[in-house]
Amino acid sequence: MREVEVEIEEALKAERTSQELAKLPEDFYARISHFLATLEKKEAKGLEKEELEEKKKVIAKMVEELLELRIRKALALLHKGLPANLLPCERPYFEGIAESLRKMRTSLLSIQSKEPTTELLIINEKIPRIVAEDLKFYGPFSKGDVASLPKRTAEILVNKGLAKRVQMNI
């Protein structure tokens, strides 16, 4: 049992000191899980029981820190591709995350800018209050007013000579 504890300590030390993911044996998590399960089943009394409980807490805390470090490092390296030294049991999770990030990137970068639904006009003549195709009221307008109106309504006013389009280049 002591050899598993030493292996956890060494793995944690390697993970803390390395920029990349530390290399771990493929069966690392399986053996750690088995070790922790063995500790849970172990029965003890008195002082020995207190020592066993403390040992379980310390080992669980070390394993949690190790896992947290590996997750953070792998996520930080993921933009370059799957990191080296991922264990086979870790790989599917990070492949899924990488795929989700690729989809997000594609989706966000392919968003087309919406075509404007309104047009900016300069009013040529006095116009009473009107109802546009969006069923909202606009106006009344005076000569020289600037108005933003729904496209179809703006087109009608321009075609009738009641307004001019304002061309803006941004």
C-alpha positions in Angstrom: 0.0 0.0 0.0 2.8 2.4 0.8 4.0 2.1 -2.8 0.7 3.6 -4.1 0.9 6.5 -1.7 4.5 7.2 -2.9 3.3 7.0 -6.5 0.6 9.6 -5.8 3.1 11.9 -4.0 5.5 11.6 -7.0 2.8 12.2 -9.6 1.6 15.3 -7.7 5.1 16.6 -7.4 5.8 16.0 -11.1 2.5 17.7 -12.1 3.2 20.7 -9.9 6.7 21.2 -11.4 6.0 20.5 -15.1 4.6 23.0 -17.6 3.2 20.0 -19.6 1.1 17.2 -18.4 3.2 14.8 -16.4 3.5 11.3 -17.8 1.5 8.8 -15.7 1.0 5.0 -16.1 -2.1 4.2 -18.2 -3.7 2.4 -15.2 -3.0 5.2 -12.8 -6.6 6.2 -12.0 -7.8 2.6 -11.8 -5.1 1.7 -9.3 -5.8 4.9 -7.2 -9.5 4.1 -7.2 -8.8 0.5 -6.1 -6.4 1.8 -3.4 -9.0 4.3 -2.1 -11.7 1.6 -2.1 -9.4 -0.7 -0.1 -8.8 2.1 2.5 -12.6 2.6 2.8 -13.1 -1.1 3.5 -10.3 -1.3 6.0 -11.5 -1.5 9.6 -9.6 -0.1 12.5 -10.3 0.9 16.1 -9.2 3.7 18.4 -6.0 5.6 17.4 -5.5 3.4 14.4 -8.9 4.4 13.1 -8.1 8.1 13.5 -4.8 7.6 11.6 -6.6 5.7 8.9 -9.3 8.5 8.5 -6.5 11.1 8.4 -4.6 9.1 5.8 -7.8 8.8 3.6 -8.3 12.6 3.8 -4.7 13.4 2.9 -4.6 11.0 0.0 -8.0 12.1 -1.3 -6.9 15.7 -1.1 -3.7 14.9 -3.0 -5.5 13.0 -5.7 -8.0 15.9 -6.1 -5.2 18.4 -6.5 -3.5 16.2 -9.0 -6.7 15.9 -11.0 -7.3 19.6 -10.8 -3.8 20.4 -12.0 -4.1 18.0 -15.0 -7.5 19.5 -16.0 -6.3 23.1 -15.8 -3.1 22.3 -17.8 -5.0 20.2 -20.4 -7.5 23.0 -20.9 -4.8 25.6 -21.2 -3.0 23.6 -23.8 -6.1 22.5 -25.7 -6.0 25.4 -28.2 -2.9 23.8 -29.6 -4.6 20.4 -29.9 -4.8 17.5 -27.5 -1.9 17.7 -25.0 0.7 15.1 -24.8 0.6 12.6 -21.9 -3.2 12.5 -21.7 -4.2 9.1 -20.3 -6.5 7.0 -22.4 -9.3 7.5 -19.8 -8.8 11.3 -20.0 -8.6 11.6 -23.8 -12.4 11.2 -24.6 -13.3 14.0 -22.2 -10.8 16.4 -23.7 -11.7 15.4 -27.3 -15.3 16.3 -26.5 -14.2 19.7 -25.1 -12.0 20.3 -28.1 -14.9 19.5 -30.5 -17.2 21.8 -28.6 -14.7 24.6 -28.8 -14.2 24.0 -32.5 -18.0 24.2 -33.0 -18.2 27.4 -30.9 -15.4 29.0 -32.9 -17.0 28.1 -36.2 -20.4 29.3 -35.1 -19.2 32.6 -33.7 -17.0 33.4 -36.6 -19.7 32.6 -39.2 -22.4 34.7 -37.8 -23.5 37.0 -40.6 -24.3 40.6 -39.7 -28.0 41.2 -40.0 -29.1 43.3 -42.9 -30.5 46.5 -41.5 -34.3 46.5 -41.2 -34.6 50.3 -41.2 -33.3 53.1 -43.4 -32.2 56.6 -42.5 -34.1 59.3 -44.4 -34.1 63.1 -44.7 -37.7 64.2 -45.0 -38.3 66.6 -48.0 -41.9 67.7 -47.1 -44.2 67.9 -44.2 -45.7 64.4 -43.6 -48.5 63.6 -41.2 -48.3 60.7 -38.7 -48.1 57.4 -40.6 -48.4 53.7 -39.8 -45.5 51.6 -41.2 -45.4 47.9 -42.1 -44.3 47.1 -38.5 -47.7 48.5 -37.4 -46.0 51.3 -35.4 -46.8 55.0 -35.7 -44.1 57.4 -37.1 -44.1 61.1 -37.4 -45.5 63.6 -38.0 -42.4 64.9 -39.9 -41.3 68.4 -41.0 -39.1 69.3 -43.9 -35.5 68.6 -43.0 -36.2 66.0 -40.3 -34.1 62.9 -40.1 -36.0 59.7 -39.5 -35.2 56.0 -39.2 -38.1 54.1 -40.8 -38.7 50.5 -41.7 -37.3 49.6 -45.1 -40.6 49.2 -47.1 -42.1 52.4 -45.7 -38.8 54.3 -46.4 -38.9 52.9 -50.0 -42.4 54.2 -50.5 -41.5 57.7 -49.2 -38.4 57.9 -51.4 -40.3 56.7 -54.5 -43.0 59.4 -53.9 -40.2 62.1 -53.5 -41.2 62.7 -49.9 -37.7 61.7 -48.5 -34.1 61.0 -49.5 -32.0 58.1 -48.3 -29.0 59.1 -46.2 -26.0 57.1 -47.3 -23.6 56.3 -44.5 -20.2 54.6 -45.0 -18.9 53.2 -41.7 
